[in-house]
Amino acid sequence: MKFLLYANSNKTNIGEQLGTADYSYFFLLRAFATVLEDLGEVIPVSNISNVDALYQRYRAQGEACVLLSFAPPHKTTLDLACPIVPVFAWEYPEIPERLEEESWQDDPRHDWRLPLGLAGRAICLSTHTAEAVRRSLGRNYPIAAIPSPLPRATSALAADGDPLRGGGAVLRFNAVVVDSRLMGLSADGIIDPTTEDETPLGPHDLELLPDYPHIRTPDAPLTGLPVQFPAEPADSGYAPPVDCCWDLPPRSNVRLDFHGLVYTSVLTPSAGRKNWEDLVTAFCWAFRDNEDATLLLKLTGTDLTHNHHQLLMMLTKLSPLKCRVVAIYGYLSDRDYEALAEVSTYYVNASLCEGLCLPLVEFLNRGIPAIAPDNTAMADYIHEDIAFVLKSHPGTPTVWPHGDHQINRTTYCQLDWGSLVEAFRQSYEVAYCQPDRYRDMAAQASQVIQDYCGHQVVRASLGEFFRIAAFEQDCDAGMLAATSS
């Protein structure tokens, strides 16, 4: 069987599209491709206009052919002769059914009942999404909940028995990095005289403002902080993060030294459902007196400067702080991304809703216990054996993420901020005082994810889906049976 795979992002432009709408479908396509190769021949398609020519060629050769479109249903091309299977993520309890959003310009595809009905079958990533589709299209609509597949990690990084990583860890990579201990955090720093009211500065205006706080340099560490900046060999090419305030530093080869516990989260701040304000504020409140706690944020988006200003404002209002917040902006190579797990003690998710949360699943797969709610898609795999489960409450009204942002059409789950603070404190206690429990959580995390979305599990689910998904008009029984061999 021939599997044609298409997504709007590809390996040549993913660096530029990181943080834009639907960029994560590239990673979803890449993950599914590794399993689909066991069921047939995988053929990536960079131009959707080439699909029907490929379909006609393979059909003439007597081979079954199907297009898997990794995109939201309203962005799935429908006018094709080739059978098509939308593969999509969705976070909310209802799918779009109305065309009243002005930005949708009366495009009927925004009523997802149309594209999903025309496709005739679909794959989503969670039982939460599958139930949302069935509520609109009926219980018999052929949709399968198949999560993104993950190979078994070569080593369960956190299951080595040492949540403190031997007292420290070092991360080296090329990126834009800011460190809260190099921001010169002060309430006075919020005042930006050049943009406060857009009027020209007078010759004596600056004299009216308080002195701007001096920013610490690596040569003058704050007293009592455990993070030092040892000299690197001259040829190493890596250096500690540089001082920063309102302006983002340039991308460079950075060395980060970590001591104590590292809490990691990967997110796009502009996606409001990611709820990063609660994540940052709860961490800083829980560990305001703990020098050995670090929040490591991997942030993506189309306006990283704006995200940096948001982070700076939050940290300024929360200061003084003994804990540490490190933010990494923009694209990381696969190897650098994997290195984040190597220094992490816990992964943190504070989302209001999720269609899967691939980073959370990836870190759990590598033996990193989590702090996360068990709402929406996360209900499929988050439980107390592998995570500190956050309280959340369904039913908070919200808008479609791709609508006009004017009318509440659906709902999300409201996170309990107090339970997030408590989870941070409990996880800290477990890492330091109950290492056996931490080791057990780490080992179970890897196994739970393999049972949930390991290659063999997903391969079986895909094989079953393509056996029953009604491709008989294009495939004979022998070809269908081949998908299960």
FISE-235919 format. One record per residue (C-alpha): residue number from 1; x, y, z; residue in three letters. Coordinates in steps of 0.001 Angstrom, whole numbers, plus 500000, padded with zeros to 6 digits. Layout:
# FISE-235919
REC seq   east  north     up type
REC NUM      X      Y      Z  ALA
...
This chain:
# FISE-235919
REC seq   east  north     up type
REC   1 500000 500000 500000  MET
REC   2 501219 503516 499161  LYS
REC   3 500920 506158 501868  PHE
REC   4 501190 509719 500570  LEU
REC   5 501978 512097 503437  LEU
REC   6 501427 515854 503307  TYR
REC   7 501796 518733 505781  ALA
REC   8 502139 522442 505160  ASN
REC   9 505486 522571 507015  SER
REC  10 508465 520494 505963  ASN
REC  11 512104 520038 506911  LYS
REC  12 513210 522934 504710  THR
REC  13 510951 525569 506292  ASN
REC  14 510183 524284 509793  ILE
REC  15 512794 526575 511336  GLY
REC  16 510999 529607 509902  GLU
REC  17 507477 528363 510697  GLN
REC  18 508149 527336 514296  LEU
REC  19 505427 528835 516465  GLY
REC  20 503075 529610 513571  THR
REC  21 499682 527998 513214  ALA
REC  22 499876 524246 512578  ASP
REC  23 503698 524020 512593  TYR
REC  24 503521 520998 514900  SER
REC  25 501942 518916 512127  TYR
REC  26 505420 518549 510618  PHE
REC  27 506577 516682 513729  PHE
REC  28 503388 514636 513719  LEU
REC  29 503929 513585 510099  LEU
REC  30 507537 512680 510810  ARG
REC  31 506550 510487 513748  ALA
REC  32 503754 508635 511909  PHE
REC  33 505998 508036 508893  ALA
REC  34 508284 505772 510927  THR
REC  35 505378 503411 511717  VAL
REC  36 503607 503605 508364  LEU
REC  37 506801 502309 506762  GLU
REC  38 506003 498952 508387  ASP
REC  39 502608 498877 506656  LEU
REC  40 503546 500011 503164  GLY
REC  41 505614 502485 501175  GLU
REC  42 505719 506036 502548  VAL
REC  43 505927 508839 499980  ILE
REC  44 506238 512421 501309  PRO
REC  45 504435 514968 499133  VAL
REC  46 505601 518588 499124  SER
REC  47 502963 519848 496656  ASN
REC  48 499342 518790 497060  ILE
REC  49 498745 519276 493319  SER
REC  50 500919 516219 492635  ASN
REC  51 498729 513844 494622  VAL
REC  52 496213 512773 491967  ASP
REC  53 498936 512046 489393  ALA
REC  54 500640 509759 491889  LEU
REC  55 497326 508163 492767  TYR
REC  56 496460 507416 489140  GLN
REC  57 499914 505958 488536  ARG
REC  58 499738 503576 491495  TYR
REC  59 496152 502633 490789  ARG
REC  60 497113 501743 487210  ALA
REC  61 499782 499484 488699  GLN
REC  62 497126 497769 490828  GLY
REC  63 498376 499230 494105  GLU
REC  64 496284 500797 496857  ALA
REC  65 497038 504435 497574  CYS
REC  66 495807 506882 500215  VAL
REC  67 496733 510436 501203  LEU
REC  68 497224 511230 504886  LEU
REC  69 496760 514973 505303  SER
REC  70 498347 516261 508508  PHE
REC  71 496320 519438 508947  ALA
REC  72 493142 520742 510617  PRO
REC  73 490045 519552 508700  PRO
REC  74 489261 523038 507316  HIS
REC  75 492745 523125 505748  LYS
REC  76 492468 519679 504211  THR
REC  77 492242 519612 500406  THR
REC  78 489057 517795 499432  LEU
REC  79 488810 517998 495628  ASP
REC  80 491039 514990 494974  LEU
REC  81 490392 511657 493321  ALA
REC  82 492768 510034 495792  CYS
REC  83 491176 508752 499015  PRO
REC  84 492147 511038 501875  ILE
REC  85 492448 510609 505632  VAL
REC  86 492693 513797 507719  PRO
REC  87 495079 513399 510667  VAL
REC  88 494527 516165 513178  PHE
REC  89 494678 517351 516772  ALA
REC  90 491876 519201 518563  TRP
REC  91 491695 520399 522151  GLU
REC  92 488064 521335 522720  TYR
REC  93 484914 519326 523529  PRO
REC  94 483067 520556 520406  GLU
REC  95 484232 520723 516796  ILE
REC  96 483431 523853 514734  PRO
REC  97 479906 523627 513315  GLU
REC  98 479008 527232 512551  ARG
REC  99 479998 529729 509874  LEU
REC 100 479240 532923 511774  GLU
REC 101 482882 533883 512281  GLU
REC 102 483673 536811 509996  GLU
REC 103 487223 535651 509339  SER
REC 104 485903 532362 507928  TRP
REC 105 484448 534260 504942  GLN
REC 106 481563 531811 504551  ASP
REC 107 484004 529023 503695  ASP
REC 108 481893 525894 504339  PRO
REC 109 484988 523887 505258  ARG
REC 110 484993 525669 508627  HIS
REC 111 481967 523588 509487  ASP
REC 112 484074 520513 510166  TRP
REC 113 481132 518230 509498  ARG
REC 114 481665 518960 505793  LEU
REC 115 485367 518066 505329  PRO
REC 116 485196 515143 507736  LEU
REC 117 482027 513887 506089  GLY
REC 118 483534 514140 502605  LEU
REC 119 486725 512393 503697  ALA
REC 120 484610 509592 505127  GLY
REC 121 487089 508662 507832  ARG
REC 122 489726 510372 509993  ALA
REC 123 492484 509890 512542  ILE
REC 124 492783 512093 515626  CYS
REC 125 495251 511933 518507  LEU
REC 126 493054 511389 521556  SER
REC 127 489827 509823 522746  THR
REC 128 488779 513324 523848  HIS
REC 129 488881 514505 520221  THR
REC 130 487253 511345 518889  ALA
REC 131 484309 511859 521246  GLU
REC 132 483969 515489 520105  ALA
REC 133 483724 514310 516481  VAL
REC 134 481227 511557 517279  ARG
REC 135 478982 514000 519104  ARG
REC 136 478651 515901 515824  SER
REC 137 478845 513160 513191  LEU
REC 138 477314 510240 515052  GLY
REC 139 478626 507298 517012  ARG
REC 140 479287 505283 513857  ASN
REC 141 481592 507789 512160  TYR
REC 142 484881 505938 511460  PRO
REC 143 487382 507986 513437  ILE
REC 144 490309 506398 515257  ALA
REC 145 492134 507899 518256  ALA
REC 146 495777 507069 517532  ILE
REC 147 498462 509102 519353  PRO
REC 148 501753 510120 517795  SER
REC 149 504080 507089 517948  PRO
REC 150 507307 507151 519916  LEU
REC 151 510169 504642 519843  PRO
REC 152 511378 503243 523128  ARG
REC 153 514028 505557 524534  ALA
REC 154 517521 504070 524433  THR
REC 155 517904 505024 528085  SER
REC 156 515404 506237 530638  ALA
REC 157 517294 509364 531585  LEU
REC 158 515615 510043 534906  ALA
REC 159 515452 506415 535982  ALA
REC 160 519145 506305 536900  ASP
REC 161 518192 506836 540519  GLY
REC 162 519515 510375 540859  ASP
REC 163 516962 513182 540443  PRO
REC 164 519722 515675 541251  LEU
REC 165 521966 514442 538399  ARG
REC 166 524959 513995 540645  GLY
REC 167 524639 517514 542004  GLY
REC 168 524619 519332 538683  GLY
REC 169 524291 519187 534920  ALA
REC 170 525638 521143 531968  VAL
REC 171 523779 522046 528776  LEU
REC 172 525631 523247 525680  ARG
REC 173 523816 524369 522526  PHE
REC 174 523392 527166 520005  ASN
REC 175 520381 529340 520819  ALA
REC 176 519011 532622 522132  VAL
REC 177 519093 532288 525925  VAL
REC 178 518115 534574 528810  VAL
REC 179 518715 533908 532486  ASP
REC 180 516700 535569 535256  SER
REC 181 519904 535950 537264  ARG
REC 182 521308 538147 534518  LEU
REC 183 518270 540371 534006  MET
REC 184 518846 542881 536797  GLY
REC 185 515280 542380 537994  LEU
REC 186 513871 545432 539749  SER
REC 187 510531 547214 539796  ALA
REC 188 512360 550349 538641  ASP
REC 189 513391 548457 535533  GLY
REC 190 509797 548423 534294  ILE
REC 191 510122 552115 533475  ILE
REC 192 511239 552548 529869  ASP
REC 193 511620 556298 529332  PRO
REC 194 511976 556025 525549  THR
REC 195 508533 554541 524992  THR
REC 196 506487 555455 528053  GLU
REC 197 504221 558015 526331  ASP
REC 198 505863 558352 522875  GLU
REC 199 506817 561982 523505  THR
REC 200 510384 563186 522894  PRO
REC 201 512709 563155 525868  LEU
REC 202 513537 566505 527414  GLY
REC 203 517151 567300 528319  PRO
REC 204 516534 566728 532041  HIS
REC 205 513847 564003 531928  ASP
REC 206 516198 561187 532869  LEU
REC 207 517171 563004 536045  GLU
REC 208 513616 562512 537298  LEU
REC 209 513846 558713 537095  LEU
REC 210 515518 556437 539638  PRO
REC 211 518860 554951 538779  ASP
REC 212 518534 551912 536532  TYR
REC 213 519563 548777 538436  PRO
REC 214 523016 547475 537721  HIS
REC 215 523019 544103 536026  ILE
REC 216 525130 541362 537546  ARG
REC 217 527980 540015 535466  THR
REC 218 529376 536470 535609  PRO
REC 219 532409 537852 537413  ASP
REC 220 530241 539190 540236  ALA
REC 221 527785 536451 541260  PRO
REC 222 525150 537192 543823  LEU
REC 223 526125 536013 547284  THR
REC 224 524901 532569 548208  GLY
REC 225 523672 531460 544773  LEU
REC 226 524802 527930 543827  PRO
REC 227 525241 528715 540142  VAL
REC 228 528792 529720 539288  GLN
REC 229 530317 530232 535857  PHE
REC 230 533579 528282 535690  PRO
REC 231 536037 529303 533032  ALA
REC 232 535841 527271 529847  GLU
REC 233 538891 526298 527780  PRO
REC 234 539641 528901 525152  ALA
REC 235 538826 526512 522310  ASP
REC 236 535535 525241 523747  SER
REC 237 533458 527845 521891  GLY
REC 238 530732 527932 524579  TYR
REC 239 530118 530734 527064  ALA
REC 240 527567 531508 529812  PRO
REC 241 524486 533554 528891  PRO
REC 242 525035 537277 528563  VAL
REC 243 523358 540072 530489  ASP
REC 244 520036 541172 529092  CYS
REC 245 517099 543361 529901  CYS
REC 246 514526 544528 527320  TRP
REC 247 516543 543385 524324  ASP
REC 248 517000 539750 523416  LEU
REC 249 520651 538699 523160  PRO
REC 250 521872 537272 519846  PRO
REC 251 521938 533556 519098  ARG
REC 252 525252 532115 520268  SER
REC 253 526962 529003 521613  ASN
REC 254 525765 528924 525210  VAL
REC 255 526815 526894 528222  ARG
REC 256 524260 526524 531026  LEU
REC 257 525189 525065 534412  ASP
REC 258 522348 523646 536515  PHE
REC 259 522331 522696 540180  HIS
REC 260 519449 521149 542050  GLY
REC 261 516099 520512 540367  LEU
REC 262 515231 521531 536803  VAL
REC 263 511578 521889 535769  TYR
REC 264 511204 522014 531976  THR
REC 265 508331 523142 529759  SER
REC 266 508105 523512 525969  VAL
REC 267 505393 525870 524724  LEU
REC 268 504253 528719 522499  THR
REC 269 503263 531604 524803  PRO
REC 270 500905 533139 522237  SER
REC 271 498761 529989 522445  ALA
REC 272 496698 531155 525395  GLY
REC 273 495589 527643 526295  ARG
REC 274 499202 526869 527264  LYS
REC 275 498610 529085 530311  ASN
REC 276 502258 530010 530762  TRP
REC 277 501458 532868 533143  GLU
REC 278 500177 530391 535740  ASP
REC 279 503197 528169 535155  LEU
REC 280 505745 530957 535690  VAL
REC 281 504001 532639 538610  THR
REC 282 503297 529382 540462  ALA
REC 283 506924 528249 540078  PHE
REC 284 508277 531565 541322  CYS
REC 285 505863 531640 544247  TRP
REC 286 506572 528043 545277  ALA
REC 287 510366 528453 545059  PHE
REC 288 510895 532128 545816  ARG
REC 289 513218 531097 548688  ASP
REC 290 514857 528102 546949  ASN
REC 291 518157 528710 545180  GLU
REC 292 518287 525132 543879  ASP
REC 293 515141 525222 541691  ALA
REC 294 515254 526197 538001  THR
REC 295 512416 526612 535514  LEU
REC 296 513736 525878 532005  LEU
REC 297 511405 527253 529315  LEU
REC 298 511746 526354 525632  LYS
REC 299 509671 529049 523915  LEU
REC 300 508579 529337 520304  THR
REC 301 506482 531911 518492  GLY
REC 302 506409 534510 515760  THR
REC 303 507198 537440 518073  ASP
REC 304 509879 536279 520479  LEU
REC 305 510706 539833 521558  THR
REC 306 507123 540292 522754  HIS
REC 307 507311 536977 524624  ASN
REC 308 510557 538089 526242  HIS
REC 309 508996 541350 527398  HIS
REC 310 506077 539396 528894  GLN
REC 311 508487 537140 530777  LEU
REC 312 510572 540078 531966  LEU
REC 313 507492 541856 533274  MET
REC 314 506275 538762 535129  MET
REC 315 509637 538123 536749  LEU
REC 316 510083 541782 537642  THR
REC 317 506764 541877 539471  LYS
REC 318 507641 538642 541311  LEU
REC 319 511163 539668 542304  SER
REC 320 513180 539393 544469  PRO
REC 321 513563 535678 543777  LEU
REC 322 516097 533078 544803  LYS
REC 323 514856 530544 542244  CYS
REC 324 516027 530748 538639  ARG
REC 325 514173 530995 535320  VAL
REC 326 515989 530267 532042  VAL
REC 327 514286 530844 528687  ALA
REC 328 515468 529420 525366  ILE
REC 329 513918 531117 522346  TYR
REC 330 513395 529774 518836  GLY
REC 331 514387 526605 517004  TYR
REC 332 516622 523879 518420  LEU
REC 333 518133 520978 516515  SER
REC 334 516893 517493 517379  ASP
REC 335 520039 516809 519376  ARG
REC 336 519788 520067 521322  ASP
REC 337 516112 519380 522009  TYR
REC 338 516963 515929 523371  GLU
REC 339 519581 517541 525594  ALA
REC 340 516809 519389 527426  LEU
REC 341 515601 516055 528782  ALA
REC 342 519104 515135 529877  GLU
REC 343 519163 517991 532410  VAL
REC 344 515476 517867 533418  SER
REC 345 514116 516536 536692  THR
REC 346 510442 517103 535847  TYR
REC 347 508379 518188 532852  TYR
REC 348 505607 520714 533590  VAL
REC 349 502354 521273 531711  ASN
REC 350 499794 523800 532954  ALA
REC 351 497549 523767 529867  SER
REC 352 493850 524498 529883  LEU
REC 353 493314 521925 527116  CYS
REC 354 495441 519734 524839  GLU
REC 355 495052 517740 521642  GLY
REC 356 497980 515515 522726  LEU
REC 357 500960 517589 524030  CYS
REC 358 503778 515860 522205  LEU
REC 359 506590 517384 524349  PRO
REC 360 504955 516050 527512  LEU
REC 361 504664 512592 525974  VAL
REC 362 508266 512722 524708  GLU
REC 363 509703 513654 528094  PHE
REC 364 507669 510986 529884  LEU
REC 365 508918 508466 527340  ASN
REC 366 512473 509359 528338  ARG
REC 367 511754 508740 532001  GLY
REC 368 511029 512285 533147  ILE
REC 369 508103 512404 535623  PRO
REC 370 505614 515210 535086  ALA
REC 371 503481 517858 536711  ILE
REC 372 500308 518050 534610  ALA
REC 373 496500 518025 534679  PRO
REC 374 494563 514984 533510  ASP
REC 375 492109 516941 531366  ASN
REC 376 491247 516666 527636  THR
REC 377 493807 514562 525697  ALA
REC 378 496059 514197 528729  MET
REC 379 493395 512053 530379  ALA
REC 380 494564 509237 528082  ASP
REC 381 497933 508897 529803  TYR
REC 382 498380 511161 532860  ILE
REC 383 497831 509559 536266  HIS
REC 384 499371 509622 539723  GLU
REC 385 501886 506834 539076  ASP
REC 386 503869 509027 536683  ILE
REC 387 502837 512594 537497  ALA
REC 388 501745 515055 540138  PHE
REC 389 498209 515522 538821  VAL
REC 390 496892 519075 538839  LEU
REC 391 493299 519938 539608  LYS
REC 392 491308 521455 536758  SER
REC 393 487635 522141 536168  HIS
REC 394 485832 521853 532792  PRO
REC 395 483261 524243 531374  GLY
REC 396 484998 527632 531202  THR
REC 397 483662 529410 528063  PRO
REC 398 486173 530339 525354  THR
REC 399 486438 531146 521632  VAL
REC 400 487528 529056 518664  TRP
REC 401 491323 529402 518357  PRO
REC 402 491003 530220 514634  HIS
REC 403 487858 532361 514845  GLY
REC 404 487245 536074 515334  ASP
REC 405 487812 535932 519101  HIS
REC 406 484467 537607 519766  GLN
REC 407 481966 534935 520751  ILE
REC 408 482427 532024 523148  ASN
REC 409 481777 528890 521091  ARG
REC 410 483348 526175 523239  THR
REC 411 484990 525581 526611  THR
REC 412 488294 524749 528253  TYR
REC 413 489336 523492 531688  CYS
REC 414 490201 526063 534345  GLN
REC 415 493431 525134 536119  LEU
REC 416 493645 525285 539905  ASP
REC 417 496654 527574 540493  TRP
REC 418 496962 526514 544121  GLY
REC 419 497303 522860 543121  SER
REC 420 500125 523839 540754  LEU
REC 421 501996 525563 543589  VAL
REC 422 501444 522517 545793  GLU
REC 423 502610 520146 543046  ALA
REC 424 505858 522078 542709  PHE
REC 425 506434 521782 546452  ARG
REC 426 505523 518072 546568  GLN
REC 427 507772 517256 543613  SER
REC 428 510654 519070 545321  TYR
REC 429 510095 517025 548488  GLU
REC 430 509974 513757 546521  VAL
REC 431 513187 514479 544619  ALA
REC 432 515128 515295 547776  TYR
REC 433 513540 513089 550409  CYS
REC 434 511880 510191 548538  GLN
REC 435 514299 509206 545766  PRO
REC 436 512819 505692 545626  ASP
REC 437 509440 507145 544720  ARG
REC 438 511078 509344 542086  TYR
REC 439 512859 506340 540565  ARG
REC 440 509587 504420 540452  ASP
REC 441 507752 507306 538768  MET
REC 442 510541 507646 536215  ALA
REC 443 510572 503953 535340  ALA
REC 444 506784 503778 535107  GLN
REC 445 506657 506913 532933  ALA
REC 446 508649 505205 530194  SER
REC 447 506527 502055 530323  GLN
REC 448 503201 503873 530439  VAL
REC 449 504059 505843 527299  ILE
REC 450 505241 502753 525455  GLN
REC 451 501976 501017 526329  ASP
REC 452 500115 504112 525150  TYR
REC 453 501921 505093 521953  CYS
REC 454 504885 502806 521408  GLY
REC 455 505622 501804 517819  HIS
REC 456 504041 498366 518098  GLN
REC 457 500875 499747 519703  VAL
REC 458 500420 502450 517060  VAL
REC 459 501313 500030 514250  ARG
REC 460 498531 497688 515365  ALA
REC 461 496037 500564 515589  SER
REC 462 496937 501866 512122  LEU
REC 463 496772 498379 510642  GLY
REC 464 493305 497886 512079  GLU
REC 465 492166 501313 510868  PHE
REC 466 493219 500733 507275  PHE
REC 467 491635 497285 507255  ARG
REC 468 488217 498668 508172  ILE
REC 469 488352 502175 506657  ALA
REC 470 486497 501258 503446  ALA
REC 471 489159 501534 500735  PHE
REC 472 487627 498567 498916  GLU
REC 473 486941 500663 495849  GLN
REC 474 490686 501143 495379  ASP
REC 475 492221 498080 496997  CYS
REC 476 491552 494399 496654  ASP
REC 477 491391 492146 499662  ALA
REC 478 494950 490956 499177  GLY
REC 479 496345 494477 499372  MET
REC 480 494355 495258 502485  LEU
REC 481 495620 492105 504154  ALA
REC 482 499184 493184 503371  ALA
REC 483 498843 496111 505759  THR
REC 484 498626 493724 508694  SER
REC 485 501578 491553 507699  SER
